[in-house]
Amino acid sequence: MKQFIVDAFTNKIFGGNPAAVCVVEDFPPDDLMQNIARENNLSETAFVMKDGDIYRLRWFTPAVEVDFCGHATLGAAYVVLTQIEKNSPAVVFETLSGKFTVERKGALFEMDFPAYTPQRIPVTDAMCDAIGATVLEAYLARDLLMVLESVKTVEKLAPDLNKLANLDGMTQAVTAAGEQFDCVSRVFAPKISVPEDPVTGSTHCLIAPYWSERLGKTKLIARQASARGGVLHCEFAGERVKISGNAVLFAVADLKI
C-alpha cells in the first residue's frame, strides 16, 4: 500500500496540517484502516480508491472514522492530481458527505463544500471556563464556534481540553477578526482524539459564512493560528463554500501490510 504524507494549507513543509493519504485498489477492512490511522497518529489519514471516473474517499482520525475532513481532502486531491493523474484539471471524490470536486487553480487546489449555517446560541459560563477567555458570541452547527475579542486572545489561548470535550460540537473552534487576514481561528477536537487541529478546512464551512456576513464580503483570507499555522482562501456562495489552499509533499512510503 502506497502512503503519502502531505502538508495541507501551506507552501512549505512543516507548516499547515499534515495528512496521510493511502492509495488503495480496494478499501481494507475498517479495523485495519483505523489501526493505520492510529499508527500514523496524525489528525487524519485518508484512504483513496479509484472507481471509474471518480475516487472514493474515507477519513480516519486516530480514534474514529469521520464524515467530513477538509485538509485531508486537499491532501488527497494533491496526491491524485500531482502523482496519479498529472494532466487532469480536477478530481471528484465520493464520500460519506456526498460528492466533492477539487480543481486546480494555479498553485492552489479549490474544494467545493456545503456551507454550515451558523445558529447563534447563548454563551455559557462553561464555554468561558473551558477556553479560559471571554466569549463574545457562540454559534453551533456540526462544530461549535466561539467568537473572541482579538487576534492576541486567539493566539495565546490555552484551553482545558477535558472541559472542551464536554461542550457541544464535534470540534470546538475560536475565532476573531484578523489584522493581516480577514479572520483568525484555532480548532480543538478532543472528542475525536485531536487536541488541536493545525488547519481545519471543514470548520471553515462555518467560519467563512459567519465572517462573510459580519464583514460584508464573499471572499475571505483566513489564518488558522496553530503552532504550525496555515492559510485558507474562502469564498462563500450561499449554500456552498469554496476553500482553496496550497499543499506540499513531505514523504512517500510503502506500507508493509
Secondary structure, DSSP 8 states (H G I E B T S, - for coil): -EEEEEEES-SSTTSSEEEEEEEESS---HHHHHHHHHHHTSS-EEEEEEETTEEEEEEE-SS-EES--HHHHHHHHHHIIIII-TT-SEEEEEETTEEEEEEEETTEEEEEEE----EEE---HHHHHHHTS---EEEESSSEEEE-S-HHHHHH----HHHHTTSSSSSEEEEEE-SSSSEEEEEEEGGGTEEEESS-TTTHHHHHHHHHHHHT-SEEEEEE-SSS-EEEEEEEETTEEEEEE-EEEEEEEE---
